Each structure stands twice: as C-alpha cells, then as structure tokens.
C-alpha cells in the first residue's frame, strides 16, 4: 500500500535548524515529484517546496534561502533541511507525491498521495 511517513519535527527556538524526512513506499518513487506542504493553526495549507522527478527544486518565497529540499531515489526518501527557523514556520508539515511530470503544484488538490504530517513548533 502507498505510504508516506514523515519524521523529524519538534520544538525548537528561533534560529534553530531541523531536518524533516519522508519515507515513501508502495509507488514508483522515481516517477513522482515530491513536495512539502504546511498548515499552521487557523490557516490554509500552503506549499513549501517541490522537487521534480528530475531533481529541479522550487520554494515558496518565505522559505527561500532557509529551507532545502532533496531526494534520495535509492532510499525512496525526501528531505527538508530547515535552517534559521522562525515562529512563522510553526505548522504541521506534510509530505506529498505527484505522478510526473510536475505540473503547477501549489494547489494541494493536485497531489496524489499524502503523509500524516509532523509538527514543527518554533518559539521566540
């Protein structure tokens, strides 16, 4: 069965770093674009970053220069390295998969598979 399992969230202070991981199984990982979304309390889900099946990366403006997405096709893993975290980054972060080619992607409804999410809390 399809599974996306996130890990690595936690409680940190402003300026700290975290690495989120997403383990994928049950689908041909190399043929899928992967992405990270987040949802803060009381807010809509928003896209954070995508990585295409060919390795092209995309970031929402608020995280450029601080967050880095990567994938390891040999391990069916996608990562989100988060540096210089801010309170505005506080959210549940979810991993998602989209059958290639990557098309648009900012609308969460375009994505095929989702993980359960991992919580990141950044205190000031």
PASEBA-1860 file (N, C-alpha, C; in nm, 3 decimals):
! residues 124
1> XXXXXXXX> 0.083/-0.117/0.000/0.000/0.000/0.000/0.088/0.125/0.000 ~ 0.031/0.233/-0.050/0.104/0.359/-0.056/0.121/0.414/0.085 ~ 0.241/0.458/0.113/0.267/0.520/0.241/0.370/0.629/0.228 ~ 0.343/0.741/0.293/0.439/0.849/0.310/0.445/0.876/0.459 ~ 0.561/0.860/0.516/0.577/0.871/0.661/0.679/0.979/0.694 ~ 0.631/1.088/0.751/0.718/1.199/0.789/0.775/1.178/0.928 ~ 0.891/1.236/0.950/0.953/1.236/1.081/1.046/1.355/1.092 ~ 1.088/1.386/1.213/1.187/1.488/1.234/1.137/1.618/1.293
9> XXXXXXXX> 1.007/1.633/1.309/0.955/1.754/1.368/0.988/1.764/1.516 ~ 0.963/1.881/1.572/0.991/1.901/1.712/0.974/2.045/1.754 ~ 1.011/2.072/1.878/1.004/2.205/1.935/1.144/2.264/1.936 ~ 1.158/2.379/1.872/1.287/2.445/1.863/1.269/2.594/1.888 ~ 1.381/2.663/1.899/1.380/2.807/1.918/1.412/2.878/1.787 ~ 1.373/3.004/1.781/1.405/3.086/1.665/1.554/3.077/1.633 ~ 1.583/3.053/1.506/1.721/3.042/1.462/1.774/2.901/1.457 ~ 1.703/2.807/1.515/1.747/2.668/1.516/1.722/2.601/1.381
17> XXXXXXXX> 1.772/2.479/1.369/1.758/2.401/1.248/1.692/2.268/1.276 ~ 1.623/2.216/1.177/1.564/2.083/1.180/1.573/2.023/1.042 ~ 1.578/1.891/1.037/1.568/1.819/0.911/1.447/1.728/0.917 ~ 1.353/1.749/0.827/1.238/1.661/0.816/1.268/1.553/0.712 ~ 1.217/1.434/0.738/1.234/1.322/0.647/1.099/1.266/0.608 ~ 1.090/1.212/0.489/0.969/1.147/0.441/1.009/1.017/0.374 ~ 0.963/0.907/0.429/0.989/0.775/0.372/0.870/0.732/0.288 ~ 0.896/0.699/0.162/0.790/0.664/0.068/0.794/0.517/0.033
25> XXXXXXXX> 0.676/0.458/0.014/0.668/0.319/-0.028/0.535/0.295/-0.097 ~ 0.529/0.190/-0.178/0.405/0.149/-0.241/0.375/0.212/-0.375 ~ 0.468/0.289/-0.428/0.451/0.350/-0.560/0.589/0.374/-0.619 ~ 0.597/0.394/-0.752/0.728/0.412/-0.816/0.784/0.551/-0.787 ~ 0.858/0.559/-0.679/0.908/0.686/-0.627/0.979/0.769/-0.732 ~ 1.064/0.707/-0.814/1.144/0.782/-0.910/1.059/0.848/-1.017 ~ 0.934/0.804/-1.034/0.845/0.860/-1.135/0.752/0.967/-1.078 ~ 0.777/1.009/-0.956/0.691/1.106/-0.889/0.769/1.229/-0.845
33> XXXXXXXX> 0.706/1.344/-0.863/0.754/1.464/-0.797/0.717/1.455/-0.649 ~ 0.796/1.517/-0.566/0.770/1.516/-0.422/0.763/1.659/-0.371 ~ 0.682/1.678/-0.269/0.666/1.811/-0.216/0.642/1.813/-0.067 ~ 0.662/1.931/-0.011/0.630/1.957/0.129/0.528/2.069/0.136 ~ 0.425/2.048/0.215/0.325/2.149/0.247/0.323/2.170/0.397 ~ 0.265/2.281/0.440/0.250/2.303/0.582/0.117/2.372/0.610 ~ 0.067/2.350/0.730/-0.056/2.413/0.773/-0.043/2.457/0.917 ~ -0.053/2.586/0.938/-0.048/2.644/1.071/-0.190/2.648/1.129
41> XXXXXXXX> -0.202/2.653/1.261/-0.336/2.659/1.321/-0.417/2.777/1.268 ~ -0.538/2.749/1.224/-0.627/2.853/1.176/-0.597/2.904/1.037 ~ -0.500/2.845/0.969/-0.462/2.891/0.836/-0.481/2.782/0.732 ~ -0.483/2.823/0.606/-0.493/2.729/0.496/-0.360/2.657/0.476 ~ -0.369/2.537/0.423/-0.248/2.464/0.386/-0.176/2.538/0.274 ~ -0.045/2.550/0.285/0.032/2.618/0.183/0.149/2.532/0.138 ~ 0.191/2.553/0.015/0.306/2.479/-0.034/0.434/2.540/0.019 ~ 0.530/2.457/0.044/0.660/2.498/0.094/0.767/2.479/-0.012
49> XXXXXXXX> 0.774/2.358/-0.065/0.880/2.325/-0.160/0.840/2.202/-0.241 ~ 0.890/2.197/-0.365/0.873/2.079/-0.451/1.008/2.038/-0.506 ~ 1.020/1.911/-0.538/1.133/1.863/-0.616/1.078/1.769/-0.722 ~ 1.113/1.797/-0.848/1.062/1.717/-0.957/1.132/1.582/-0.962 ~ 1.081/1.495/-1.048/1.141/1.363/-1.062/1.283/1.373/-1.117 ~ 1.313/1.483/-1.185/1.446/1.504/-1.241/1.537/1.585/-1.149 ~ 1.486/1.629/-1.034/1.568/1.698/-0.937/1.557/1.849/-0.935 ~ 1.471/1.907/-1.017/1.450/2.051/-1.013/1.378/2.088/-0.884
57> XXXXXXXX> 1.420/2.197/-0.822/1.363/2.237/-0.694/1.292/2.371/-0.703 ~ 1.192/2.387/-0.617/1.110/2.507/-0.614/1.078/2.538/-0.469 ~ 1.073/2.668/-0.436/1.047/2.710/-0.299/0.950/2.827/-0.297 ~ 0.863/2.827/-0.199/0.781/2.944/-0.177/0.869/3.056/-0.123 ~ 0.832/3.181/-0.152/0.921/3.294/-0.125/0.965/3.303/0.021 ~ 0.878/3.271/0.113/0.907/3.292/0.254/1.015/3.198/0.308 ~ 1.049/3.093/0.235/1.148/2.997/0.285/1.274/2.993/0.201 ~ 1.279/3.068/0.092/1.397/3.067/0.005/1.520/3.110/0.084
65> XXXXXXXX> 1.626/3.034/0.068/1.749/3.063/0.137/1.759/3.001/0.274 ~ 1.649/2.948/0.328/1.649/2.888/0.460/1.620/2.739/0.457 ~ 1.537/2.697/0.362/1.496/2.558/0.352/1.549/2.497/0.223 ~ 1.587/2.370/0.230/1.640/2.299/0.115/1.573/2.163/0.104 ~ 1.515/2.135/-0.012/1.454/2.006/-0.036/1.552/1.918/-0.113 ~ 1.550/1.790/-0.085/1.634/1.696/-0.157/1.566/1.560/-0.160 ~ 1.612/1.474/-0.249/1.557/1.339/-0.256/1.668/1.239/-0.278 ~ 1.647/1.120/-0.229/1.739/1.009/-0.246/1.658/0.895/-0.306
73> XXXXXXXX> 1.667/0.879/-0.437/1.586/0.780/-0.506/1.622/0.637/-0.467 ~ 1.747/0.615/-0.431/1.789/0.482/-0.391/1.724/0.439/-0.261 ~ 1.686/0.537/-0.178/1.626/0.509/-0.049/1.478/0.543/-0.042 ~ 1.422/0.593/-0.151/1.283/0.638/-0.153/1.257/0.739/-0.041 ~ 1.345/0.836/-0.030/1.336/0.936/0.076/1.338/1.076/0.018 ~ 1.266/1.164/0.081/1.273/1.306/0.052/1.295/1.379/0.184 ~ 1.372/1.487/0.179/1.412/1.559/0.299/1.381/1.706/0.285 ~ 1.365/1.770/0.397/1.354/1.915/0.402/1.445/1.964/0.512
81> XXXXXXXX> 1.559/2.020/0.472/1.651/2.079/0.567/1.605/2.221/0.596 ~ 1.578/2.250/0.721/1.525/2.380/0.761/1.626/2.449/0.851 ~ 1.672/2.565/0.808/1.768/2.644/0.884/1.707/2.778/0.921 ~ 1.764/2.840/1.024/1.719/2.972/1.068/1.567/2.978/1.081 ~ 1.513/2.887/1.157/1.368/2.877/1.170/1.310/2.998/1.242 ~ 1.190/3.033/1.204/1.119/3.148/1.258/0.985/3.103/1.314 ~ 0.927/3.179/1.407/0.795/3.142/1.459/0.691/3.122/1.349 ~ 0.701/3.197/1.240/0.607/3.182/1.130/0.618/3.048/1.060
89> XXXXXXXX> 0.724/2.973/1.086/0.739/2.839/1.031/0.662/2.734/1.110 ~ 0.608/2.772/1.224/0.533/2.678/1.307/0.413/2.625/1.229 ~ 0.405/2.494/1.216/0.299/2.431/1.138/0.317/2.280/1.143 ~ 0.216/2.210/1.096/0.228/2.068/1.066/0.277/2.057/0.922 ~ 0.387/1.988/0.903/0.448/1.972/0.772/0.414/1.835/0.717 ~ 0.362/1.833/0.594/0.321/1.709/0.530/0.397/1.687/0.401 ~ 0.428/1.562/0.376/0.494/1.519/0.255/0.388/1.475/0.154 ~ 0.410/1.506/0.026/0.315/1.470/-0.078/0.386/1.422/-0.203
97> XXXXXXXX> 0.315/1.344/-0.283/0.369/1.288/-0.407/0.275/1.314/-0.523 ~ 0.332/1.347/-0.639/0.256/1.372/-0.760/0.318/1.294/-0.876 ~ 0.237/1.220/-0.949/0.287/1.149/-1.065/0.346/1.248/-1.164 ~ 0.467/1.219/-1.212/0.536/1.306/-1.306/0.459/1.318/-1.437 ~ 0.472/1.432/-1.506/0.559/1.545/-1.476/0.495/1.639/-1.375 ~ 0.579/1.712/-1.303/0.531/1.812/-1.209/0.458/1.922/-1.285 ~ 0.335/1.947/-1.246/0.250/2.047/-1.309/0.192/2.139/-1.204 ~ 0.225/2.265/-1.212/0.177/2.358/-1.110/0.228/2.317/-0.974
105> XXXXXXXX> 0.139/2.268/-0.891/0.181/2.208/-0.766/0.148/2.287/-0.641 ~ 0.118/2.415/-0.653/0.090/2.495/-0.535/-0.045/2.461/-0.473 ~ -0.134/2.406/-0.550/-0.265/2.363/-0.502/-0.254/2.220/-0.450 ~ -0.282/2.203/-0.323/-0.267/2.070/-0.262/-0.355/1.965/-0.327 ~ -0.463/2.007/-0.392/-0.553/1.912/-0.456/-0.492/1.845/-0.578 ~ -0.382/1.896/-0.628/-0.315/1.837/-0.742/-0.231/1.715/-0.705 ~ -0.209/1.692/-0.577/-0.116/1.589/-0.533/-0.187/1.457/-0.506 ~ -0.120/1.349/-0.538/-0.182/1.217/-0.537/-0.180/1.148/-0.401
113> XXXXXXXX> -0.069/1.160/-0.330/-0.052/1.089/-0.203/-0.002/1.183/-0.097 ~ -0.042/1.155/0.027/-0.008/1.240/0.140/0.035/1.160/0.261 ~ 0.127/1.216/0.335/0.162/1.162/0.464/0.076/1.221/0.574 ~ 0.098/1.176/0.695/0.016/1.219/0.808/0.061/1.351/0.869 ~ 0.183/1.391/0.841/0.234/1.517/0.891/0.320/1.503/1.014 ~ 0.410/1.598/1.031/0.493/1.607/1.150/0.495/1.752/1.196 ~ 0.484/1.773/1.326/0.467/1.908/1.379/0.599/1.976/1.406 ~ 0.608/2.100/1.363/0.723/2.186/1.392/0.672/2.306/1.469
121> XXXX> 0.730/2.330/1.585/0.695/2.446/1.666/0.822/2.527/1.690 ~ 0.818/2.652/1.653/0.933/2.741/1.669/0.894/2.850/1.767 ~ 0.960/2.852/1.881/0.932/2.952/1.983/1.023/3.071/1.967 ~ 0.978/3.186/2.013/1.055/3.309/2.003/1.131/3.337/2.131
END
